């Protein structure tokens, strides 16, 4: 799937993409821009990776692979966030949090 370089390179590109995206979100990146930023960032990082470590890979192939890596990175990140939110909700339910269990008064 990757650029043809070592698989670790793909993991590094995906990790850097997720990390940089999180930094940008903490600095105020609006939610609607996140998917575009993730895809663009992964594509640029992958093209740079290919140019530095394996110049024989055509930039268009590296760009296409980078976009796929961005899609994977955002999907993996989204899955992690959903799991984290579910665990938090379950902990609150176990603790008897009325908001988590739905037992709170919605009129007040």
C-alpha positions in Angstrom: 0.0 0.0 0.0 2.8 2.5 0.9 5.3 4.2 -1.1 7.4 1.1 -1.7 9.8 2.1 1.1 9.9 0.3 4.4 6.5 -0.2 6.1 7.8 1.7 9.1 7.9 4.8 6.9 4.2 4.6 6.4 3.6 4.3 10.2 5.8 7.3 10.8 4.0 9.4 8.2 0.6 8.4 9.8 1.9 9.1 13.3 3.3 12.5 12.4 0.1 13.3 10.5 -2.1 12.5 13.6 0.3 14.3 15.9 0.5 17.5 13.9 -3.2 17.5 13.3 -3.8 17.3 17.0 -1.4 20.3 17.6 -3.3 22.3 14.9 -6.7 21.4 16.5 -5.4 22.6 19.9 -4.4 25.8 18.3 -7.9 26.4 16.9 -8.2 24.4 13.7 -11.9 24.3 12.9 -13.4 20.8 12.8 -14.6 21.1 9.2 -11.0 21.6 8.0 -9.6 18.6 9.8 -10.2 16.0 7.0 -8.6 18.2 4.3 -5.7 19.1 6.6 -5.1 15.4 7.4 -5.1 14.3 3.7 -2.9 17.3 2.6 -0.4 16.8 5.5 -0.1 13.1 4.9 0.4 13.6 1.2 3.1 16.3 1.7 4.9 14.3 4.3 4.9 11.2 2.1 6.1 13.0 -0.9 8.9 14.5 1.2 9.7 11.1 2.6 9.9 9.5 -0.8 12.1 12.4 -2.1 14.5 12.1 0.7 14.7 8.4 1.3 13.8 6.9 -2.1 14.1 9.4 -5.0 13.3 6.6 -7.5 9.6 6.7 -6.4 7.7 9.1 -8.7 6.2 12.0 -6.8 2.7 11.2 -8.1 2.8 7.7 -6.7 4.1 9.1 -3.4 1.3 11.7 -3.4 -1.4 9.1 -4.1 0.0 6.8 -1.3 0.2 9.8 1.0 -3.5 10.6 0.5 -4.3 7.0 1.3 -2.1 7.2 4.4 -4.0 10.3 5.4 -7.3 8.5 5.1 -6.0 5.6 7.2 -4.5 8.0 9.8 -7.8 9.8 10.2 -9.7 6.6 10.3 -7.4 5.1 12.9 -7.5 8.3 14.9 -11.3 8.4 14.7 -11.5 4.9 15.9 -9.2 5.7 18.9 -11.3 8.7 19.8 -14.5 6.8 19.6 -13.1 4.1 21.9 -11.8 6.7 24.3 -15.2 8.4 24.4 -17.0 5.0 25.0 -14.7 4.1 27.9 -15.3 7.5 29.4 -19.0 7.1 29.1 -18.9 3.6 30.6 -16.9 4.8 33.5 -19.4 7.6 34.2 -22.3 5.1 34.0 -20.5 2.9 36.5 -20.0 5.8 38.8 -23.7 6.7 38.6 -23.3 9.9 36.7 -26.9 11.0 35.9 -25.8 12.6 32.6 -24.1 9.4 31.4 -27.1 7.2 32.4 -29.7 9.5 31.0 -31.4 9.9 34.5 -31.0 13.7 34.7 -33.8 16.2 34.6 -33.9 17.5 31.0 -36.3 20.3 31.8 -34.2 22.3 34.2 
